Amino acid sequence: MASESVNLPPGFCFSPTDEELILHFLYSKTSLPCHPNIIPELDLSLLHPWELNGKALSSGNQHYFFTKRKENRSTKNGYWKEIGVTEPIVSSSSDDKVGIKKYLVFNLGEAPQGTETNWVMQEYHICSSGFNTASCGITRGRRKSNQSRSKWVLCKVYEKKRSQSKQDVNCYNDDDDSGTELSWLDEVYMSLDDDLEEIISLPN
């Protein structure tokens, strides 16, 4: 499916919100017969993160692609490891929980003794409990089963930088803002909503 990858014209930046990734890309992929194919399908097990450029939809240092949902996210020389952070994605128009976002880091070597790298993946899932898409401007026909809808995930992969300034990240905001000694994992936790009680109280 790499031949279907899209190169953005000069000056264009693909920078959708989490809500847009769920409702306008992932939901269309899993529910519509003819879905927009600007984001290609890739087999996560066949590619290392540094091989995504030219195969995924790339914008800045971010690489977007669809892949089949797997518990084992191993590649030839490494594996993607979940870090235990799951962030809810809530519709701005209806306050419905429309999906979740998981954070993973790429490790070289065999689990569980791999060496952590600076490559990070945000994995987007459709909310398994369903949601009202009418309020989001999406009209759907016959509802697919949760099992069918959960077959695909949308991935955003990027490499964390250590010395990038704020002026360099106006097109995307997943890079470090300064040269501090915080690990990327610390920054992931710090970037989450401060109101943890509100997150926990959201419906499953």
C-alpha positions in Angstrom: 0.0 0.0 0.0 3.0 2.3 0.1 2.3 3.3 -3.5 -0.8 5.1 -2.3 1.1 7.4 0.0 0.5 11.1 -0.5 3.1 13.8 -0.7 1.8 17.2 0.4 2.5 20.2 -1.8 5.1 22.8 -0.6 3.6 25.1 2.0 0.8 22.6 3.1 0.8 21.2 6.5 -1.4 18.2 7.5 -2.2 19.1 11.2 -5.6 17.6 12.2 -6.8 17.6 15.7 -7.3 14.3 17.6 -11.0 14.7 17.1 -10.6 15.1 13.4 -8.4 12.1 13.1 -11.0 10.0 14.8 -14.2 11.3 13.1 -13.1 12.3 9.7 -10.4 9.7 9.0 -10.5 6.6 11.2 -14.3 6.5 11.4 -14.6 6.9 7.6 -12.0 4.1 7.2 -13.9 1.7 9.3 -17.5 2.5 8.3 -17.7 3.9 4.8 -17.4 1.8 1.6 -15.5 4.6 -0.2 -13.3 6.3 2.4 -10.7 9.0 1.7 -7.4 7.4 1.1 -5.1 10.3 1.7 -3.7 8.3 4.7 -2.3 4.9 3.5 -2.5 1.4 5.0 0.8 0.0 6.3 1.8 -3.2 8.1 3.4 -2.0 11.3 5.4 -5.2 11.7 7.2 -4.7 8.4 8.5 -1.1 9.0 10.8 0.6 11.5 9.8 4.1 12.4 12.7 5.7 10.5 11.4 3.9 7.3 8.0 5.6 7.3 9.0 8.7 5.3 7.8 8.2 1.8 5.4 5.4 2.8 3.2 7.1 5.3 1.5 10.5 4.9 4.2 12.7 6.3 3.9 16.3 7.4 6.9 17.9 9.1 8.3 15.1 11.3 4.9 13.4 11.8 3.9 10.2 9.9 0.3 9.1 9.6 -1.0 5.7 8.5 -3.7 3.1 9.1 -2.8 -0.4 10.4 -4.6 -3.5 11.6 -5.0 -3.6 15.3 -2.5 -6.0 17.0 -1.5 -6.9 20.5 2.0 -7.8 19.3 3.6 -4.7 17.7 7.0 -6.3 17.0 9.2 -5.5 14.0 12.3 -7.3 12.7 14.6 -5.5 15.0 12.4 -4.1 17.7 9.0 -3.5 19.1 6.5 -0.8 20.1 5.8 -0.7 23.9 2.8 0.8 25.5 3.7 3.2 28.3 0.4 2.9 30.1 -1.1 6.3 29.1 -4.5 6.3 27.6 -6.1 9.7 26.8 -9.8 10.1 26.0 -10.8 12.0 22.9 -14.0 14.0 23.4 -16.1 15.7 20.7 -16.0 19.5 20.9 -19.6 19.7 19.8 -21.4 17.1 21.8 -19.1 16.2 24.7 -19.3 12.5 23.6 -16.3 10.3 24.1 -15.5 9.4 20.4 -12.2 7.6 20.9 -9.0 7.0 22.8 -5.3 7.7 22.2 -2.6 5.4 23.4 1.1 6.3 23.7 3.9 3.9 22.7 7.7 4.1 22.4 9.8 2.1 20.0 12.5 -0.1 21.5 15.3 -1.8 19.7 16.0 -5.5 20.5 13.8 -8.1 22.0 11.1 -7.6 24.6 11.4 -6.9 27.5 15.1 -6.1 27.3 15.0 -3.6 24.5 16.7 -0.2 24.3 14.3 2.7 24.3 14.6 5.1 21.4 13.2 8.6 20.8 10.5 7.4 18.4 7.0 7.8 19.8 3.6 6.6 18.4 0.2 7.9 19.2 -2.3 5.1 18.4 -6.0 6.2 17.8 -8.9 3.9 18.5 -12.6 4.4 17.9 -14.6 4.4 21.2 -16.0 0.8 21.6 -19.2 2.0 23.2 -20.3 3.9 20.1 -21.2 7.6 19.8 -23.6 10.0 18.1 -22.0 11.0 14.9 -24.9 13.1 13.7 -23.8 16.0 16.0 -20.4 15.8 14.4 -21.6 16.3 10.8 -21.3 12.6 9.9 -24.1 10.5 8.5 -23.8 6.8 8.7 -25.8 4.0 7.2 -26.2 0.6 8.9 -24.1 0.5 12.0 -21.2 -1.9 11.9 -20.3 -4.1 14.8 -17.9 -3.0 17.4 -15.6 -5.8 16.3 -15.5 -4.6 12.7 -15.0 -1.0 13.7 -12.1 -1.8 16.1 -10.1 -3.7 13.4 -8.3 -0.6 12.3 -6.3 2.0 14.2 -4.8 5.2 13.0 -1.1 5.9 14.0 0.9 9.1 14.3 4.6 8.5 14.6 7.3 11.1 15.3 10.8 11.3 16.7 11.3 13.4 19.7 13.9 16.2 19.4 16.1 17.5 22.2 17.1 21.0 21.0 14.2 22.3 19.0 12.9 25.7 19.8 9.3 26.8 19.8 9.9 28.8 16.6 10.6 25.5 14.8 7.3 23.8 15.8 4.6 26.1 14.5 3.4 23.4 12.1 3.3 20.6 14.7 3.5 20.5 18.5 4.7 17.0 19.4 8.4 18.0 19.6 10.2 19.2 22.7 9.8 22.9 23.5 13.3 23.3 25.1 16.5 21.6 25.9 15.4 20.6 29.4 16.5 17.3 30.9 13.0 16.0 31.2 12.6 12.6 29.5 10.0 12.4 26.7 7.9 10.2 28.9 7.8 12.9 31.6 6.7 15.4 28.9 3.9 13.1 27.8 2.5 12.9 31.3 2.9 16.7 31.7 1.1 17.3 28.4 -2.1 15.5 29.5 -5.0 17.3 31.1 -4.2 18.5 34.6 -7.8 17.7 35.6 -7.4 13.9 36.0 -10.6 13.6 37.8 -12.5 14.9 34.7 -10.8 12.3 32.6 -11.5 9.4 34.9 -15.1 10.5 35.2 -15.7 10.2 31.4 -18.0 7.3 30.4 -16.3 4.2 29.1 
